[in-house]
Amino acid sequence: MKLAIDHADGISFGSEVINPEVEKYAKKSGKPILEFKGEAEYADAYNEFYDLVLENSEVLAD
């Protein structure tokens, strides 16, 4: 999981319960994190999160 975090542009928690060590490592990475969202709010939160990730990503850089 740490290797994935190191190479990710953003982190999405897919569960309410996250291994504390992984959660701490993810938060220390300084990368955008999408906390777990329930079914009702997931779609909007996901779209907003990935808009943020793409804005900060080198993929769209000039």
C-alpha positions in Angstrom: 0.0 0.0 0.0 2.8 2.4 0.8 4.3 1.9 -2.7 0.9 2.6 -4.2 0.7 5.8 -2.2 4.2 6.9 -3.2 3.2 6.6 -6.9 -0.3 8.0 -6.7 -1.5 11.5 -7.6 -4.3 11.1 -5.0 -5.6 8.6 -2.5 -9.1 7.3 -2.1 -10.1 5.4 1.0 -12.5 2.6 -0.1 -13.6 1.7 3.4 -14.6 3.3 6.7 -11.9 1.3 8.4 -8.4 1.8 7.2 -5.3 0.3 8.7 -4.0 3.0 11.0 -0.4 2.7 9.7 -1.5 3.1 6.1 -3.8 6.0 7.0 -1.0 7.8 8.8 1.4 7.2 5.9 -1.2 8.5 3.4 -1.9 11.6 5.4 1.8 12.3 5.8 2.3 12.1 2.0 0.6 15.5 1.5 -1.4 14.1 -1.4 -5.1 14.8 -1.8 -7.2 12.2 0.1 -10.8 11.3 -0.6 -12.1 10.0 2.7 -14.7 7.1 2.5 -18.1 8.3 1.4 -21.4 6.6 1.6 -23.4 5.6 -1.4 -25.5 8.8 -1.3 -22.6 11.2 -1.5 -20.0 9.2 -3.3 -20.6 10.3 -6.9 -20.4 14.0 -6.2 -17.4 13.6 -3.8 -15.6 11.4 -6.3 -16.1 13.9 -9.2 -14.9 16.9 -7.0 -11.9 14.9 -5.8 -10.7 13.9 -9.2 -11.2 17.4 -10.6 -8.8 18.5 -7.8 -6.3 15.8 -8.5 -6.3 16.6 -12.3 -5.9 20.3 -11.6 -2.8 19.6 -9.5 -1.5 16.9 -11.8 1.4 17.3 -14.3 -0.9 15.6 -16.9 -2.7 18.8 -17.6 0.4 21.1 -17.1 1.3 23.3 -20.0 
